[in-house]
């Protein structure tokens, strides 16, 4: 699985002009299930997301996790993180099937919730508009193949 995590002061997602998910301070997680991913990858990535120390401590250092700060997570499925860009037109054959992708995104969200973090979600497969106030800015790439 792949995740692009952005530390957020605020984030929300709209579908057809309606807000479907919104958070205050926390993280916006763009999430992609890859072909061959299993529930173990969803669990491992959720643990890493919740425990990643990307929030400032009293000295201004990135030393606190999402769990430490009581922040929330807005999880937005984004198969385009699987893009293969050898040419000028990206290919997405490395992404999981829609059925597997939906199941793994849901498992990831549940695993984050199980760690005591409030989770808001986009709508899997929908055309979404995402608003974000990136705090920092801090943007972190996680890939279960590499971490």
Backbone as CSV, one residue per row, in Angstrom:
resi,resn,N_x,N_y,N_z,CA_x,CA_y,CA_z,C_x,C_y,C_z
1,UNK,0.849,-1.176,0.000,0.000,0.000,0.000,0.884,1.224,0.000
2,UNK,0.335,2.280,-0.526,1.032,3.554,-0.555,0.154,4.613,0.083
3,UNK,0.815,5.529,0.785,0.094,6.641,1.399,0.907,7.912,1.239
4,UNK,0.233,8.967,0.885,0.808,10.302,0.901,0.115,11.009,2.062
5,UNK,0.904,11.321,3.086,0.355,11.873,4.328,0.738,13.336,4.424
6,UNK,-0.254,14.176,4.650,-0.009,15.604,4.810,-0.525,16.034,6.179
7,UNK,0.370,16.656,6.941,-0.040,17.190,8.234,-0.976,18.351,7.960
8,UNK,-2.132,18.323,8.591,-3.180,19.281,8.262,-3.619,20.097,9.464
9,UNK,-3.820,21.379,9.233,-4.512,22.203,10.205,-6.019,21.994,10.041
10,UNK,-6.411,21.656,8.797,-7.815,21.480,8.436,-7.859,20.761,7.088
11,UNK,-8.815,19.864,6.903,-9.016,19.219,5.604,-10.459,18.775,5.479
12,UNK,-10.954,18.799,4.267,-12.308,18.288,4.004,-12.386,17.785,2.579
13,UNK,-13.346,16.896,2.357,-13.560,16.326,1.037,-15.034,16.494,0.659
14,UNK,-15.242,16.889,-0.600,-16.583,17.103,-1.149,-16.853,16.066,-2.240
15,UNK,-18.091,15.606,-2.325,-18.560,14.794,-3.425,-19.866,15.408,-3.897
16,UNK,-19.919,15.754,-5.175,-21.113,16.380,-5.765,-21.574,17.593,-4.961
17,UNK,-20.608,18.422,-4.534,-20.907,19.663,-3.836,-21.274,19.498,-2.371
18,UNK,-21.211,18.284,-1.846,-21.586,18.012,-0.462,-20.354,17.563,0.315
19,UNK,-20.176,18.102,1.520,-19.060,17.682,2.373,-19.365,16.283,2.888
20,UNK,-18.419,15.343,2.626,-18.608,13.968,3.086,-17.632,13.590,4.193
21,UNK,-16.576,14.358,4.365,-15.603,14.110,5.413,-14.847,15.375,5.732
22,UNK,-14.566,15.584,7.020,-13.893,16.816,7.439,-13.162,16.578,8.750
23,UNK,-11.961,17.167,8.869,-11.202,17.097,10.120,-10.621,18.469,10.439
24,UNK,-10.304,18.668,11.707,-9.493,19.789,12.146,-8.048,19.329,12.116
25,UNK,-7.265,19.652,13.122,-5.861,19.249,13.125,-5.699,17.731,13.037
26,UNK,-4.726,17.305,12.240,-4.446,15.884,12.080,-3.709,15.623,10.793
27,UNK,-4.137,14.579,10.077,-3.489,14.228,8.815,-4.525,13.939,7.735
28,UNK,-4.190,14.362,6.524,-4.906,13.957,5.327,-4.099,12.815,4.740
29,UNK,-4.739,11.664,4.550,-4.057,10.479,4.027,-4.648,10.136,2.673
30,UNK,-3.868,10.352,1.609,-4.235,9.839,0.298,-3.713,8.416,0.267
31,UNK,-4.579,7.445,-0.005,-4.245,6.039,0.189,-4.516,5.228,-1.072
32,UNK,-3.557,4.363,-1.410,-3.682,3.509,-2.588,-3.321,2.075,-2.238
33,UNK,-4.231,1.166,-2.502,-3.936,-0.264,-2.374,-3.327,-0.728,-3.689
34,UNK,-2.262,-1.496,-3.572,-1.540,-1.989,-4.738,-1.912,-3.455,-4.985
35,UNK,-1.779,-3.877,-6.243,-2.036,-5.268,-6.596,-1.179,-6.178,-5.703
36,UNK,-1.812,-7.167,-5.092,-1.099,-8.102,-4.232,-1.065,-7.711,-2.762
37,UNK,-1.541,-6.522,-2.412,-1.568,-6.124,-1.003,-2.554,-6.994,-0.224
38,UNK,-2.259,-7.157,1.050,-3.092,-7.972,1.930,-3.516,-7.135,3.139
39,UNK,-4.399,-7.677,3.972,-4.757,-6.973,5.202,-3.543,-6.656,6.079
40,UNK,-2.502,-7.452,6.008,-1.297,-7.186,6.807,-0.677,-5.845,6.427
41,UNK,-0.667,-5.510,5.139,-0.131,-4.201,4.712,-1.005,-3.062,5.214
42,UNK,-2.323,-3.246,5.177,-3.228,-2.205,5.682,-2.983,-1.966,7.163
43,UNK,-2.836,-3.028,7.915,-2.584,-2.928,9.356,-1.243,-2.250,9.631
44,UNK,-0.210,-2.659,8.917,1.130,-2.090,9.139,1.162,-0.603,8.777
45,UNK,0.519,-0.247,7.673,0.499,1.153,7.259,-0.327,2.005,8.223
46,UNK,-1.403,1.456,8.746,-2.206,2.181,9.745,-1.379,2.442,10.994
47,UNK,-0.679,1.431,11.463,0.172,1.587,12.658,1.226,2.661,12.407
48,UNK,1.876,2.608,11.254,2.915,3.590,10.927,2.319,4.998,10.859
49,UNK,1.153,5.128,10.268,0.495,6.433,10.128,0.185,7.038,11.500
50,UNK,-0.365,6.242,12.388,-0.751,6.723,13.713,0.474,7.043,14.569
51,UNK,1.537,6.273,14.418,2.720,6.434,15.269,3.794,7.344,14.676
52,UNK,3.636,7.775,13.444,4.632,8.628,12.791,4.758,9.953,13.541
53,UNK,5.950,10.279,13.957,6.171,11.481,14.773,6.437,12.683,13.861
54,UNK,5.337,13.314,13.428,5.440,14.460,12.509,4.812,15.728,13.073
55,UNK,4.437,15.693,14.356,3.852,16.865,15.000,4.846,17.469,15.977
56,UNK,4.826,18.789,16.086,5.799,19.508,16.908,5.588,19.284,18.397
57,UNK,6.723,19.190,19.100,6.674,19.172,20.560,6.851,20.607,21.062
58,UNK,7.025,20.772,22.367,7.154,22.101,22.969,8.384,22.840,22.461
59,UNK,9.397,22.112,22.033,10.631,22.727,21.518,10.568,22.970,20.007
60,UNK,9.436,22.627,19.383,9.292,22.859,17.952,9.813,21.726,17.081
61,UNK,10.252,20.636,17.698,10.752,19.479,16.936,9.609,18.530,16.598
62,UNK,9.716,17.857,15.460,8.721,16.844,15.110,8.982,15.623,15.987
63,UNK,8.210,15.541,17.075,8.461,14.521,18.076,7.181,13.868,18.589
64,UNK,6.016,14.327,18.111,4.743,13.778,18.565,4.020,13.095,17.414
65,UNK,3.257,12.072,17.771,2.480,11.322,16.782,1.038,11.821,16.749
66,UNK,0.301,11.306,15.806,-1.129,11.612,15.701,-1.838,11.210,16.989
67,UNK,-1.490,10.062,17.502,-2.091,9.591,18.759,-1.747,10.538,19.910
68,UNK,-0.488,11.013,19.969,-0.053,11.922,21.039,-0.837,13.228,21.029
69,UNK,-1.155,13.719,19.846,-1.789,15.032,19.731,-3.305,14.978,19.784
70,UNK,-3.880,13.794,19.652,-5.339,13.692,19.625,-5.924,14.149,18.310
71,UNK,-5.098,14.222,17.269,-5.566,14.653,15.952,-6.399,13.580,15.269
72,UNK,-7.000,13.955,14.150,-7.864,13.069,13.375,-7.204,12.737,12.039
73,UNK,-7.784,11.783,11.331,-7.294,11.400,10.004,-8.433,11.476,9.004
74,UNK,-8.189,12.135,7.895,-9.109,12.123,6.755,-8.486,11.203,5.720
75,UNK,-9.139,10.082,5.439,-8.607,9.070,4.534,-9.342,9.165,3.198
76,UNK,-8.559,9.394,2.134,-9.110,9.553,0.794,-8.438,8.540,-0.125
77,UNK,-9.224,7.639,-0.696,-8.657,6.660,-1.621,-8.170,7.380,-2.885
78,UNK,-7.002,6.970,-3.364,-6.439,7.631,-4.541,-5.568,6.638,-5.313
79,UNK,-6.207,5.945,-6.279,-5.496,4.936,-7.050,-4.379,5.528,-7.891
80,UNK,-4.391,6.836,-8.118,-3.351,7.441,-8.957,-1.979,7.414,-8.294
81,UNK,-1.906,7.081,-6.999,-0.597,6.910,-6.366,0.132,5.693,-6.926
82,UNK,-0.577,4.847,-7.664,0.027,3.675,-8.299,0.565,3.997,-9.691
83,UNK,0.554,5.254,-10.074,0.924,5.639,-11.444,2.305,5.142,-11.844
84,UNK,2.354,4.581,-13.036,3.614,4.227,-13.683,3.820,5.285,-14.760
85,UNK,4.932,5.988,-14.701,5.100,7.181,-15.537,6.305,7.085,-16.465
86,UNK,6.521,5.941,-17.066,7.640,5.811,-18.008,7.452,6.709,-19.218
87,UNK,6.249,6.788,-19.724,5.938,7.681,-20.846,5.240,8.919,-20.329
88,UNK,4.496,9.553,-21.224,3.780,10.773,-20.838,2.362,10.511,-20.349
89,UNK,1.861,9.312,-20.580,0.518,8.965,-20.109,0.660,7.930,-18.999
90,UNK,0.253,8.265,-17.770,0.428,7.326,-16.662,-0.430,6.069,-16.838
91,UNK,0.108,4.954,-16.367,-0.633,3.704,-16.321,-0.876,3.341,-14.866
92,UNK,-1.942,2.593,-14.632,-2.339,2.290,-13.254,-2.521,0.801,-13.014
93,UNK,-1.857,-0.033,-13.802,-2.031,-1.485,-13.682,-1.494,-2.025,-12.363
94,UNK,-0.657,-1.282,-11.670,-0.122,-1.744,-10.383,-1.118,-1.552,-9.243
95,UNK,-2.181,-0.787,-9.480,-3.196,-0.575,-8.443,-4.021,-1.840,-8.249
96,UNK,-4.503,-2.033,-7.043,-5.387,-3.164,-6.748,-6.691,-3.006,-7.522
97,UNK,-7.400,-4.095,-7.709,-8.728,-4.028,-8.322,-9.626,-3.162,-7.442
98,UNK,-10.680,-2.584,-8.018,-11.571,-1.766,-7.191,-12.122,-2.512,-5.970
99,UNK,-12.452,-3.785,-6.124,-12.988,-4.550,-4.998,-11.938,-4.687,-3.890
100,UNK,-10.724,-5.090,-4.273,-9.658,-5.230,-3.287,-9.281,-3.878,-2.689
101,UNK,-9.233,-2.854,-3.532,-8.889,-1.517,-3.063,-9.860,-1.019,-2.016
102,UNK,-11.144,-1.159,-2.282,-12.169,-0.711,-1.324,-12.020,-1.462,0.006
103,UNK,-11.838,-2.768,-0.071,-11.704,-3.589,1.139,-10.485,-3.162,1.951
104,UNK,-9.356,-2.921,1.277,-8.131,-2.562,1.985,-8.178,-1.140,2.539
105,UNK,-8.805,-0.224,1.837,-8.973,1.136,2.362,-9.838,1.093,3.618
106,UNK,-10.911,0.322,3.577,-11.772,0.185,4.749,-11.017,-0.449,5.921
107,UNK,-10.211,-1.479,5.643,-9.415,-2.109,6.700,-8.415,-1.131,7.304
108,UNK,-7.775,-0.326,6.447,-6.841,0.692,6.930,-7.562,1.656,7.869
109,UNK,-8.718,2.179,7.433,-9.468,3.143,8.250,-9.872,2.528,9.588
110,UNK,-10.319,1.282,9.576,-10.701,0.612,10.821,-9.501,0.399,11.737
111,UNK,-8.341,0.093,11.156,-7.130,-0.100,11.961,-6.669,1.213,12.593
112,UNK,-6.848,2.332,11.887,-6.520,3.637,12.464,-7.490,3.943,13.602
113,UNK,-8.780,3.707,13.388,-9.793,3.916,14.441,-9.489,3.065,15.676
114,UNK,-9.080,1.825,15.441,-8.800,0.908,16.552,-7.656,1.414,17.422
115,UNK,-6.851,2.331,16.888,-5.738,2.915,17.650,-6.150,4.221,18.326
116,UNK,-7.453,4.498,18.361,-7.965,5.647,19.098,-7.998,6.954,18.338
117,UNK,-7.888,6.897,17.019,-7.890,8.120,16.205,-9.245,8.250,15.513
118,UNK,-9.831,9.453,15.566,-11.056,9.713,14.815,-10.731,9.737,13.326
119,UNK,-11.576,9.073,12.536,-11.342,8.943,11.100,-12.552,9.465,10.338
120,UNK,-12.283,10.298,9.343,-13.285,10.712,8.364,-12.834,10.132,7.032
121,UNK,-13.788,9.871,6.143,-13.472,9.219,4.875,-14.023,9.986,3.688
122,UNK,-13.321,9.859,2.575,-13.882,10.238,1.299,-14.824,9.124,0.857
123,UNK,-15.244,9.159,-0.411,-16.120,8.129,-0.958,-15.331,7.352,-1.999
124,UNK,-15.117,6.079,-1.750,-14.307,5.260,-2.640,-14.874,5.308,-4.057
125,UNK,-14.013,5.584,-5.019,-14.389,5.577,-6.426,-15.115,6.814,-6.923
126,UNK,-15.426,7.741,-6.039,-16.159,8.949,-6.440,-15.190,10.017,-6.943
127,UNK,-15.725,10.950,-7.724,-14.962,12.142,-8.086,-15.049,13.081,-6.890
128,UNK,-13.899,13.357,-6.293,-13.870,14.135,-5.054,-13.083,15.425,-5.243
129,UNK,-13.458,16.432,-4.488,-12.679,17.663,-4.364,-12.173,17.706,-2.932
130,UNK,-10.876,17.939,-2.780,-10.265,17.912,-1.453,-9.708,19.285,-1.130
131,UNK,-10.053,19.786,0.049,-9.495,21.033,0.566,-8.513,20.685,1.670
132,UNK,-7.408,21.440,1.738,-6.399,21.178,2.754,-5.681,22.461,3.112
133,UNK,-5.483,22.668,4.402,-4.520,23.642,4.884,-3.390,22.798,5.449
134,UNK,-2.295,22.682,4.670,-1.156,21.856,5.053,-0.386,22.598,6.122
135,UNK,-0.187,21.954,7.252,0.492,22.546,8.391,1.982,22.257,8.294
136,UNK,2.754,23.253,7.998,4.215,23.085,7.928,4.845,23.841,6.771
137,UNK,4.723,23.369,5.569,4.049,22.152,5.127,4.852,20.901,5.461
138,UNK,4.121,19.848,5.807,4.727,18.545,6.047,3.986,17.531,5.188
139,UNK,4.718,16.873,4.311,4.169,15.844,3.434,5.122,14.661,3.452
140,UNK,4.593,13.477,3.780,5.404,12.272,3.941,4.854,11.177,3.035
141,UNK,5.750,10.468,2.345,5.395,9.348,1.483,5.678,8.057,2.230
142,UNK,4.682,7.168,2.346,4.880,5.847,2.929,4.508,4.784,1.911
143,UNK,5.297,3.753,1.851,5.058,2.646,0.928,5.408,1.364,1.672
144,UNK,4.476,0.426,1.793,4.758,-0.784,2.558,5.861,-1.615,1.916
145,UNK,6.137,-1.406,0.642,7.264,-2.099,0.010,8.607,-1.576,0.508
146,UNK,8.612,-0.329,0.972,9.877,0.318,1.337,10.024,0.634,2.824
147,UNK,8.954,0.474,3.602,9.063,0.859,5.019,8.656,-0.243,5.953
